[in-house]
Protein backbone atom coordinates (compact mmCIF):
# COMPACT_ATOMS: atom_id res chain seq x y z
CA UNK A 1 0.00 0.00 0.00
CA UNK A 2 2.81 2.43 0.90
CA UNK A 3 4.64 1.52 -2.32
CA UNK A 4 1.52 2.22 -4.39
CA UNK A 5 1.03 5.63 -2.76
CA UNK A 6 4.70 6.48 -3.28
CA UNK A 7 4.50 5.46 -6.93
CA UNK A 8 1.51 7.73 -7.51
CA UNK A 9 3.45 10.65 -6.01
CA UNK A 10 6.67 10.08 -7.94
CA UNK A 11 6.75 7.18 -10.43
CA UNK A 12 10.15 8.05 -11.92
CA UNK A 13 11.86 8.22 -8.53
CA UNK A 14 10.11 4.96 -7.58
CA UNK A 15 11.93 3.15 -10.41
CA UNK A 16 15.25 4.94 -9.99
CA UNK A 17 15.41 3.92 -6.34
CA UNK A 18 15.20 0.30 -7.41
CA UNK A 19 11.70 -0.58 -6.26
CA UNK A 20 11.17 -2.29 -9.62
CA UNK A 21 7.82 -2.45 -11.37
CA UNK A 22 4.70 -0.65 -10.36
CA UNK A 23 2.69 -3.05 -8.14
CA UNK A 24 0.00 -3.24 -10.82
CA UNK A 25 2.62 -4.36 -13.32
CA UNK A 26 3.77 -7.05 -10.90
CA UNK A 27 0.21 -8.34 -10.71
CA UNK A 28 0.11 -8.56 -14.50
CA UNK A 29 3.31 -10.60 -14.55
CA UNK A 30 1.81 -12.88 -11.90
CA UNK A 31 -1.11 -13.46 -14.26
CA UNK A 32 1.29 -14.52 -17.02
CA UNK A 33 2.77 -17.14 -14.70
CA UNK A 34 -0.47 -18.24 -13.08
CA UNK A 35 -0.12 -21.77 -14.47
CA UNK A 36 3.22 -22.14 -12.65
CA UNK A 37 1.98 -20.98 -9.27
CA UNK A 38 -0.15 -23.85 -7.95
CA UNK A 39 0.37 -25.52 -4.59
CA UNK A 40 1.27 -28.79 -6.31
CA UNK A 41 2.77 -27.43 -9.50
CA UNK A 42 6.31 -27.36 -10.92
CA UNK A 43 7.14 -23.73 -11.31
CA UNK A 44 9.33 -20.97 -12.64
CA UNK A 45 12.02 -18.48 -11.68
CA UNK A 46 11.85 -15.14 -13.49
CA UNK A 47 14.21 -12.18 -13.60
CA UNK A 48 14.08 -8.99 -15.64
CA UNK A 49 17.28 -6.91 -15.65
CA UNK A 50 17.63 -3.29 -16.72
CA UNK A 51 20.84 -1.24 -16.58
CA UNK A 52 22.57 -3.82 -14.42
CA UNK A 53 19.84 -4.21 -11.80
CA UNK A 54 16.94 -6.63 -11.40
CA UNK A 55 13.74 -4.66 -11.84
CA UNK A 56 11.66 -7.80 -11.39
CA UNK A 57 12.65 -11.04 -9.71
CA UNK A 58 10.12 -13.60 -8.57
CA UNK A 59 9.58 -17.33 -8.27
CA UNK A 60 6.52 -19.51 -8.63
CA UNK A 61 5.60 -23.08 -7.73
CA UNK A 62 7.67 -26.01 -6.52
CA UNK A 63 11.18 -27.28 -7.23
CA UNK A 64 10.31 -30.72 -5.85
CA UNK A 65 6.69 -31.88 -5.83
CA UNK A 66 7.34 -34.87 -3.60
CA UNK A 67 9.00 -32.81 -0.86
CA UNK A 68 6.93 -29.65 -1.47
CA UNK A 69 10.13 -27.60 -1.84
CA UNK A 70 9.36 -24.11 -3.16
CA UNK A 71 11.40 -22.57 -5.94
CA UNK A 72 13.65 -19.70 -4.83
CA UNK A 73 15.98 -17.36 -6.70
CA UNK A 74 18.80 -19.77 -5.81
CA UNK A 75 17.06 -22.86 -7.21
CA UNK A 76 19.19 -24.54 -9.89
CA UNK A 77 17.49 -25.71 -13.09
CA UNK A 78 19.02 -27.81 -15.84
CA UNK A 79 19.71 -25.18 -18.49
CA UNK A 80 19.55 -27.55 -21.47
CA UNK A 81 20.67 -25.68 -24.61
CA UNK A 82 21.16 -22.41 -22.73
CA UNK A 83 24.38 -24.26 -21.82
CA UNK A 84 25.71 -23.74 -25.36
CA UNK A 85 26.68 -20.11 -24.70
CA UNK A 86 28.93 -21.31 -21.86
CA UNK A 87 30.50 -24.00 -24.05
CA UNK A 88 31.17 -21.35 -26.68
CA UNK A 89 32.75 -19.09 -24.05
CA UNK A 90 35.18 -21.88 -23.11
CA UNK A 91 36.26 -22.08 -26.75
CA UNK A 92 36.59 -18.29 -26.93
CA UNK A 93 38.84 -18.22 -23.88
CA UNK A 94 41.08 -20.84 -25.47
CA UNK A 95 41.08 -18.92 -28.75
CA UNK A 96 42.00 -15.66 -27.03
CA UNK A 97 44.95 -17.35 -25.37
CA UNK A 98 45.93 -18.71 -28.82
CA UNK A 99 45.59 -22.32 -27.75
CA UNK A 100 43.31 -22.98 -30.69
CA UNK A 101 41.92 -21.19 -33.74
CA UNK A 102 38.36 -21.12 -35.01
CA UNK A 103 39.47 -22.41 -38.38
CA UNK A 104 41.33 -25.38 -36.95
CA UNK A 105 39.76 -28.67 -38.01
CA UNK A 106 38.78 -31.81 -36.16
CA UNK A 107 41.60 -33.96 -37.50
CA UNK A 108 44.18 -31.41 -36.31
CA UNK A 109 42.78 -31.73 -32.77
CA UNK A 110 41.98 -35.44 -32.90
CA UNK A 111 44.48 -37.07 -35.32
CA UNK A 112 42.53 -40.33 -35.20
CA UNK A 113 39.38 -38.61 -36.49
CA UNK A 114 38.13 -39.91 -39.89
CA UNK A 115 39.13 -38.08 -43.05
CA UNK A 116 35.92 -36.04 -43.23
CA UNK A 117 37.06 -34.26 -40.06
CA UNK A 118 39.60 -32.30 -42.13
CA UNK A 119 36.71 -30.26 -43.49
CA UNK A 120 34.95 -29.60 -40.16
CA UNK A 121 36.26 -26.55 -38.31
CA UNK A 122 35.64 -25.27 -34.81
CA UNK A 123 33.76 -22.35 -36.35
CA UNK A 124 31.44 -24.81 -38.09
CA UNK A 125 30.74 -26.51 -34.77
CA UNK A 126 30.03 -23.21 -32.99
CA UNK A 127 27.64 -21.99 -35.68
CA UNK A 128 25.83 -25.29 -36.40
CA UNK A 129 27.14 -25.53 -39.95
CA UNK A 130 29.26 -28.66 -39.50
CA UNK A 131 26.72 -31.14 -40.83
CA UNK A 132 27.74 -33.67 -38.16
CA UNK A 133 25.32 -36.56 -37.81
CA UNK A 134 22.90 -36.06 -34.90
CA UNK A 135 24.07 -38.33 -32.11
CA UNK A 136 20.48 -38.75 -30.93
CA UNK A 137 19.78 -40.65 -34.15
CA UNK A 138 22.63 -43.07 -33.41
CA UNK A 139 21.38 -44.13 -29.97
CA UNK A 140 19.42 -47.42 -30.04
CA UNK A 141 15.79 -47.15 -28.91
CA UNK A 142 16.54 -49.81 -26.30
CA UNK A 143 19.40 -47.84 -24.70
CA UNK A 144 19.11 -47.21 -20.95
CA UNK A 145 22.65 -46.08 -20.08
CA UNK A 146 23.21 -42.34 -20.34
CA UNK A 147 25.44 -41.07 -23.13
CA UNK A 148 28.46 -38.88 -22.28
CA UNK A 149 30.31 -36.30 -24.37
CA UNK A 150 33.15 -38.72 -25.06
CA UNK A 151 30.58 -41.22 -26.33
CA UNK A 152 29.31 -38.62 -28.78
CA UNK A 153 32.87 -38.04 -30.01
CA UNK A 154 33.30 -41.77 -30.54
CA UNK A 155 30.01 -41.92 -32.44
CA UNK A 156 31.27 -39.18 -34.76
CA UNK A 157 34.43 -41.18 -35.33
CA UNK A 158 32.36 -44.14 -36.59
CA UNK A 159 30.84 -41.97 -39.32
CA UNK A 160 32.44 -41.35 -42.69
CA UNK A 161 30.53 -38.28 -43.84
CA UNK A 162 28.35 -35.33 -42.86
CA UNK A 163 24.79 -34.40 -43.82
CA UNK A 164 26.15 -31.74 -46.19
CA UNK A 165 29.51 -30.14 -46.98
CA UNK A 166 30.59 -28.26 -43.83
CA UNK A 167 29.73 -24.59 -44.11
CA UNK A 168 27.11 -25.13 -46.82
CA UNK A 169 24.02 -25.23 -44.61
CA UNK A 170 22.75 -24.48 -41.12
CA UNK A 171 21.49 -27.47 -39.14
CA UNK A 172 21.19 -27.18 -35.37
CA UNK A 173 23.59 -29.72 -33.88
CA UNK A 174 23.86 -31.03 -30.36
CA UNK A 175 26.63 -33.30 -31.67
CA UNK A 176 28.72 -30.24 -32.50
CA UNK A 177 28.54 -28.86 -28.98
CA UNK A 178 29.33 -32.20 -27.36
CA UNK A 179 32.42 -32.37 -29.60
CA UNK A 180 33.31 -28.78 -28.60
CA UNK A 181 33.32 -29.90 -24.95
CA UNK A 182 35.77 -32.64 -25.86
CA UNK A 183 37.93 -30.12 -27.71
CA UNK A 184 38.07 -28.05 -24.52
CA UNK A 185 39.25 -31.15 -22.64
CA UNK A 186 41.85 -32.08 -25.27
CA UNK A 187 43.33 -28.58 -25.56
CA UNK A 188 43.20 -27.61 -21.87
CA UNK A 189 44.10 -30.96 -20.35
CA UNK A 190 41.23 -30.54 -17.87
CA UNK A 191 37.76 -31.99 -17.69
CA UNK A 192 35.12 -29.82 -19.30
CA UNK A 193 33.32 -29.41 -15.97
CA UNK A 194 36.54 -28.30 -14.24
CA UNK A 195 37.41 -25.89 -17.04
CA UNK A 196 33.98 -24.28 -16.71
CA UNK A 197 34.38 -24.01 -12.97
CA UNK A 198 37.85 -22.47 -13.09
CA UNK A 199 37.37 -20.20 -16.10
CA UNK A 200 33.76 -19.01 -15.86
CA UNK A 201 31.83 -19.93 -12.72
CA UNK A 202 34.49 -19.13 -10.12
CA UNK A 203 35.71 -15.84 -11.67
CA UNK A 204 32.11 -14.59 -11.88
CA UNK A 205 31.11 -15.75 -8.40
CA UNK A 206 28.55 -18.21 -9.78
CA UNK A 207 28.95 -20.32 -6.65
CA UNK A 208 26.04 -22.70 -7.17
CA UNK A 209 26.34 -23.27 -10.92
CA UNK A 210 27.72 -26.63 -12.03
CA UNK A 211 28.13 -28.87 -15.05
CA UNK A 212 26.62 -31.89 -13.35
CA UNK A 213 28.41 -35.25 -13.48
CA UNK A 214 26.75 -38.19 -11.74
CA UNK A 215 28.78 -39.54 -8.81
CA UNK A 216 31.26 -36.67 -9.22
CA UNK A 217 29.38 -33.45 -8.49
CA UNK A 218 26.14 -32.41 -6.83
CA UNK A 219 23.53 -29.81 -7.67
CA UNK A 220 22.61 -27.64 -4.70
CA UNK A 221 19.02 -26.41 -4.45
CA UNK A 222 18.10 -28.61 -7.38
CA UNK A 223 14.83 -28.33 -9.24
CA UNK A 224 13.51 -31.65 -10.49
CA UNK A 225 11.85 -31.91 -13.89
CA UNK A 226 8.24 -32.94 -14.59
CA UNK A 227 5.92 -33.74 -17.45
CA UNK A 228 2.14 -33.27 -17.41
CA UNK A 229 0.19 -36.36 -18.33
CA UNK A 230 -3.53 -36.91 -17.91
CA UNK A 231 -3.87 -33.81 -15.78
CA UNK A 232 -1.13 -34.98 -13.41
CA UNK A 233 2.53 -34.02 -13.16
CA UNK A 234 4.87 -36.97 -13.65
CA UNK A 235 8.53 -37.05 -12.64
CA UNK A 236 10.61 -36.63 -15.82
CA UNK A 237 14.03 -35.38 -14.83
CA UNK A 238 16.48 -37.35 -16.99
CA UNK A 239 16.82 -39.10 -20.33
CA UNK A 240 19.62 -41.07 -21.98
CA UNK A 241 21.01 -37.79 -23.36
CA UNK A 242 20.85 -35.78 -20.11
CA UNK A 243 24.46 -36.51 -19.10
CA UNK A 244 25.98 -34.87 -22.20
CA UNK A 245 27.49 -31.64 -20.87
CA UNK A 246 28.56 -29.58 -23.87
CA UNK A 247 25.10 -29.29 -25.40
CA UNK A 248 23.01 -28.93 -22.26
CA UNK A 249 24.41 -30.18 -18.96
CA UNK A 250 24.79 -27.04 -16.83
CA UNK A 251 22.55 -26.30 -13.84
CA UNK A 252 22.13 -22.71 -12.71
CA UNK A 253 19.79 -20.20 -11.04
CA UNK A 254 18.50 -16.75 -11.86
CA UNK A 255 20.77 -15.33 -9.14
CA UNK A 256 23.85 -16.78 -10.83
CA UNK A 257 22.65 -16.01 -14.36
CA UNK A 258 22.37 -12.35 -13.38
CA UNK A 259 26.14 -12.43 -12.84
CA UNK A 260 26.66 -14.13 -16.20
CA UNK A 261 24.49 -11.60 -17.99
CA UNK A 262 26.31 -8.64 -16.50
CA UNK A 263 29.75 -10.13 -17.21
CA UNK A 264 28.91 -10.04 -20.91
CA UNK A 265 29.02 -6.22 -20.77
CA UNK A 266 32.60 -6.39 -19.48
CA UNK A 267 35.97 -7.94 -20.29
CA UNK A 268 35.99 -10.19 -17.23
CA UNK A 269 36.09 -13.35 -19.34
CA UNK A 270 37.36 -12.28 -22.76
CA UNK A 271 38.20 -8.97 -24.39
CA UNK A 272 35.63 -7.03 -26.39
CA UNK A 273 37.03 -8.13 -29.74
CA UNK A 274 36.77 -11.80 -28.82
CA UNK A 275 33.31 -11.36 -27.32
CA UNK A 276 32.04 -9.59 -30.43
CA UNK A 277 32.53 -12.80 -32.41
CA UNK A 278 29.90 -14.53 -30.27
CA UNK A 279 27.30 -12.01 -31.41
CA UNK A 280 28.38 -11.83 -35.06
CA UNK A 281 26.23 -13.80 -37.53
CA UNK A 282 27.81 -16.74 -39.28
CA UNK A 283 28.13 -16.79 -43.05
CA UNK A 284 27.57 -19.83 -45.28
CA UNK A 285 29.72 -20.74 -48.26
CA UNK A 286 27.20 -19.11 -50.61
CA UNK A 287 27.38 -15.85 -48.65
CA UNK A 288 24.05 -16.25 -46.88
CA UNK A 289 24.05 -14.77 -43.38
CA UNK A 290 22.92 -16.86 -40.43
CA UNK A 291 20.91 -15.80 -37.41
CA UNK A 292 23.39 -17.57 -35.14
CA UNK A 293 26.75 -16.63 -33.65
CA UNK A 294 28.74 -18.62 -31.10
CA UNK A 295 26.13 -20.21 -28.82
CA UNK A 296 23.60 -17.40 -29.37
CA UNK A 297 20.64 -16.91 -31.68
CA UNK A 298 20.62 -13.45 -33.25
CA UNK A 299 17.55 -11.50 -34.30
CA UNK A 300 15.49 -8.39 -33.68
CA UNK A 301 12.36 -7.97 -31.62
CA UNK A 302 10.14 -4.92 -32.03
CA UNK A 303 13.06 -3.06 -33.56
CA UNK A 304 15.53 -3.95 -30.80
CA UNK A 305 18.66 -6.04 -31.44
CA UNK A 306 18.35 -9.31 -29.53
CA UNK A 307 20.70 -12.19 -28.67
CA UNK A 308 18.94 -15.12 -27.10
CA UNK A 309 18.69 -18.86 -26.61
CA UNK A 310 16.16 -21.36 -25.44
CA UNK A 311 16.74 -24.62 -23.60
CA UNK A 312 14.42 -27.62 -23.83
CA UNK A 313 15.00 -31.04 -22.33
CA UNK A 314 13.32 -33.71 -20.28
CA UNK A 315 11.33 -31.80 -17.65
CA UNK A 316 12.73 -28.30 -18.30
CA UNK A 317 11.97 -25.28 -20.53
CA UNK A 318 14.15 -22.16 -20.27
CA UNK A 319 14.97 -18.97 -22.13
CA UNK A 320 17.40 -16.06 -21.91
CA UNK A 321 16.75 -12.99 -24.03
CA UNK A 322 19.32 -10.18 -24.01
CA UNK A 323 18.91 -6.76 -25.62
CA UNK A 324 22.50 -5.46 -25.37
CA UNK A 325 21.84 -2.00 -26.82
CA UNK A 326 19.16 -1.46 -24.19
CA UNK A 327 20.99 -3.24 -21.34
CA UNK A 328 17.81 -5.23 -20.85
CA UNK A 329 17.50 -8.98 -20.20
CA UNK A 330 14.71 -11.45 -19.50
CA UNK A 331 15.50 -14.90 -18.04
CA UNK A 332 12.89 -17.58 -17.35
CA UNK A 333 13.74 -21.01 -15.93
CA UNK A 334 11.05 -23.68 -15.48
CA UNK A 335 10.98 -27.31 -14.35
CA UNK A 336 8.21 -28.60 -16.55
CA UNK A 337 8.45 -29.99 -20.06
CA UNK A 338 5.72 -27.74 -21.47
CA UNK A 339 4.74 -25.15 -22.47
CA UNK A 340 7.49 -23.24 -24.24
CA UNK A 341 8.50 -20.09 -22.39
CA UNK A 342 9.74 -17.84 -25.21
CA UNK A 343 6.24 -16.35 -25.68
CA UNK A 344 6.26 -15.36 -22.00
CA UNK A 345 9.66 -13.71 -22.39
CA UNK A 346 8.38 -11.87 -25.46
CA UNK A 347 5.44 -10.53 -23.46
CA UNK A 348 7.75 -9.33 -20.68
CA UNK A 349 9.95 -7.60 -23.24
CA UNK A 350 6.94 -5.99 -24.92
CA UNK A 351 5.70 -4.73 -21.60
CA UNK A 352 8.88 -3.48 -19.97
CA UNK A 353 11.59 -2.92 -22.58
TIBA-898966 format. One line per field, with one value per residue (C-alpha): residue number from 1; x, y, z. Coordinates in steps of 0.02 Angstrom, whole numbers, plus 50000, padded with zeros to 5 digits. Example, Ala and Ser with C-alpha at 12.3 -4.5 7.8 and 13.67 -1.06 7.14 Angstrom:
// residues 2
marvo = (1|2)
xx = (50615|50684)
yy = (49775|49947)
zz = (50390|50357)
//
This chain:
// residues 353
marvo = (1|2|3|4|5|6|7|8|9|10|11|12|13|14|15|16|17|18|19|20|21|22|23|24|25|26|27|28|29|30|31|32|33|34|35|36|37|38|39|40|41|42|43|44|45|46|47|48|49|50|51|52|53|54|55|56|57|58|59|60|61|62|63|64|65|66|67|68|69|70|71|72|73|74|75|76|77|78|79|80|81|82|83|84|85|86|87|88|89|90|91|92|93|94|95|96|97|98|99|100|101|102|103|104|105|106|107|108|109|110|111|112|113|114|115|116|117|118|119|120|121|122|123|124|125|126|127|128|129|130|131|132|133|134|135|136|137|138|139|140|141|142|143|144|145|146|147|148|149|150|151|152|153|154|155|156|157|158|159|160|161|162|163|164|165|166|167|168|169|170|171|172|173|174|175|176|177|178|179|180|181|182|183|184|185|186|187|188|189|190|191|192|193|194|195|196|197|198|199|200|201|202|203|204|205|206|207|208|209|210|211|212|213|214|215|216|217|218|219|220|221|222|223|224|225|226|227|228|229|230|231|232|233|234|235|236|237|238|239|240|241|242|243|244|245|246|247|248|249|250|251|252|253|254|255|256|257|258|259|260|261|262|263|264|265|266|267|268|269|270|271|272|273|274|275|276|277|278|279|280|281|282|283|284|285|286|287|288|289|290|291|292|293|294|295|296|297|298|299|300|301|302|303|304|305|306|307|308|309|310|311|312|313|314|315|316|317|318|319|320|321|322|323|324|325|326|327|328|329|330|331|332|333|334|335|336|337|338|339|340|341|342|343|344|345|346|347|348|349|350|351|352|353)
xx = (50000|50140|50232|50076|50051|50235|50225|50076|50172|50334|50337|50507|50593|50506|50597|50763|50771|50760|50585|50559|50391|50235|50135|50000|50131|50188|50011|50006|50165|50091|49944|50064|50139|49977|49994|50161|50099|49992|50019|50063|50139|50316|50357|50467|50601|50592|50710|50704|50864|50881|51042|51129|50992|50847|50687|50583|50633|50506|50479|50326|50280|50384|50559|50515|50335|50367|50450|50347|50506|50468|50570|50683|50799|50940|50853|50959|50875|50951|50985|50977|51034|51058|51219|51285|51334|51447|51525|51558|51638|51759|51813|51830|51942|52054|52054|52100|52248|52296|52279|52165|52096|51918|51974|52066|51988|51939|52080|52209|52139|52099|52224|52126|51969|51906|51956|51796|51853|51980|51835|51747|51813|51782|51688|51572|51537|51502|51382|51291|51357|51463|51336|51387|51266|51145|51204|51024|50989|51132|51069|50971|50790|50827|50970|50956|51133|51160|51272|51423|51516|51657|51529|51466|51643|51665|51500|51563|51721|51618|51542|51622|51527|51418|51239|51308|51476|51529|51487|51356|51201|51138|51074|51060|51180|51193|51332|51436|51427|51467|51621|51665|51666|51789|51896|51904|51963|52092|52166|52160|52205|52062|51888|51756|51666|51827|51871|51699|51719|51893|51869|51688|51592|51725|51785|51605|51555|51427|51447|51302|51317|51386|51406|51331|51420|51338|51439|51563|51469|51307|51177|51131|50951|50905|50741|50675|50593|50412|50296|50107|50009|49823|49806|49944|50127|50243|50427|50531|50702|50824|50841|50981|51051|51043|51223|51299|51375|51428|51255|51150|51220|51239|51127|51106|50989|50925|51039|51192|51133|51118|51307|51333|51224|51316|51488|51445|51451|51630|51798|51799|51805|51868|51910|51782|51852|51838|51665|51602|51627|51495|51365|51419|51311|51391|51406|51378|51486|51360|51369|51202|51202|51146|51045|51169|51338|51437|51306|51180|51032|51031|50877|50775|50618|50507|50653|50776|50933|50917|51035|50947|50935|50808|50837|50721|50750|50666|50567|50636|50599|50708|50748|50870|50838|50966|50946|51125|51092|50958|51050|50891|50875|50736|50775|50645|50687|50552|50549|50410|50422|50286|50237|50375|50425|50487|50312|50313|50483|50419|50272|50388|50498|50347|50285|50444|50580)
yy = (50000|50121|50076|50111|50282|50324|50273|50387|50533|50504|50359|50403|50411|50248|50157|50247|50196|50015|49971|49886|49877|49968|49847|49838|49782|49647|49583|49572|49470|49356|49327|49274|49143|49088|48911|48893|48951|48808|48724|48560|48629|48632|48813|48951|49076|49243|49391|49551|49655|49836|49938|49809|49790|49668|49767|49610|49448|49320|49133|49024|48846|48700|48636|48464|48406|48257|48359|48518|48620|48795|48872|49015|49132|49012|48857|48773|48714|48609|48741|48623|48716|48879|48787|48813|48995|48935|48800|48932|49046|48906|48896|49085|49089|48958|49054|49217|49132|49064|48884|48851|48941|48944|48880|48731|48567|48409|48302|48429|48414|48228|48146|47983|48070|48004|48096|48198|48287|48385|48487|48520|48672|48736|48883|48760|48675|48840|48901|48735|48724|48567|48443|48317|48172|48197|48083|48063|47967|47847|47793|47629|47643|47509|47608|47639|47696|47883|47946|48056|48185|48064|47939|48069|48098|47911|47904|48041|47941|47793|47901|47932|48086|48233|48280|48413|48493|48587|48771|48743|48739|48776|48626|48641|48514|48448|48335|48488|48557|48390|48382|48561|48505|48368|48494|48597|48443|48396|48571|48620|48452|48473|48400|48509|48530|48585|48705|48786|48800|48876|48990|49050|49003|49043|49208|49270|49212|49089|48984|48865|48837|48669|48557|48405|48238|48091|48023|48167|48328|48380|48510|48618|48679|48570|48584|48417|48405|48353|48313|48336|48182|48155|48309|48251|48299|48151|48147|48168|48231|48133|48045|47946|48110|48211|48174|48256|48418|48521|48535|48553|48491|48648|48685|48865|48990|49163|49234|49161|49199|49382|49378|49293|49420|49568|49494|49498|49689|49681|49603|49491|49333|49386|49552|49648|49594|49410|49432|49521|49360|49274|49399|49409|49310|49163|49160|49009|48963|49045|49208|49187|49262|49157|49210|49122|49168|49069|48990|49130|49155|49327|49425|49580|49601|49754|49847|49802|49698|49535|49390|49244|49057|48932|48769|48619|48448|48314|48410|48585|48736|48892|49052|49197|49351|49491|49662|49727|49900|49927|49838|49738|49551|49427|49255|49121|48949|48816|48635|48570|48500|48613|48742|48838|48995|49108|49183|49232|49315|49407|49473|49533|49620|49700|49763|49826|49854)
zz = (50000|50045|49884|49781|49862|49836|49654|49624|49699|49603|49479|49404|49573|49621|49480|49500|49683|49629|49687|49519|49431|49482|49593|49459|49334|49455|49465|49275|49273|49405|49287|49149|49265|49346|49276|49368|49537|49603|49771|49685|49525|49454|49435|49368|49416|49325|49320|49218|49217|49164|49171|49279|49410|49430|49408|49430|49515|49572|49586|49569|49613|49674|49638|49708|49709|49820|49957|49926|49908|49842|49703|49759|49665|49709|49639|49505|49346|49208|49076|48927|48770|48863|48909|48732|48765|48907|48798|48666|48798|48844|48662|48653|48806|48727|48562|48648|48731|48559|48613|48465|48313|48249|48081|48153|48100|48192|48125|48185|48361|48355|48234|48240|48175|48005|47847|47839|47997|47894|47825|47992|48085|48259|48182|48095|48262|48350|48216|48180|48002|48025|47959|48092|48110|48255|48394|48454|48292|48329|48501|48498|48554|48685|48765|48952|48996|48983|48843|48886|48781|48747|48684|48561|48499|48473|48378|48262|48233|48171|48034|47865|47808|47857|47809|47691|47651|47808|47794|47659|47769|47944|48043|48232|48306|48482|48417|48375|48551|48632|48520|48570|48752|48707|48614|48774|48868|48737|48722|48906|48982|49107|49116|49035|49202|49288|49148|49164|49352|49345|49195|49207|49364|49494|49416|49406|49580|49511|49667|49642|49454|49399|49247|49333|49326|49413|49559|49539|49575|49658|49616|49765|49778|49631|49538|49475|49306|49270|49127|49129|49084|49104|49211|49330|49342|49318|49368|49209|49259|49150|48983|48901|48832|48994|49045|48890|48956|48807|48730|48887|49052|49158|49308|49364|49448|49407|49543|49459|49282|49331|49358|49190|49100|49175|49140|48954|48961|49026|48985|49138|49033|48862|48781|48680|48513|48559|48634|48478|48380|48486|48430|48247|48123|48036|47847|47736|47587|47470|47568|47656|47831|47978|48129|48243|48318|48445|48559|48532|48416|48337|48285|48316|48419|48399|48322|48460|48428|48524|48567|48645|48669|48728|48820|48809|48883|48986|49117|49085|48974|48986|48894|48905|48798|48800|48719|48732|48659|48790|48933|48958|48990|49025|49098|49133|49204|49226|49283|49173|48997|48926|48877|48788|48880|48739|48716|48900|48881|48727|48827|48966|48838|48754|48920|49001|48871)
//
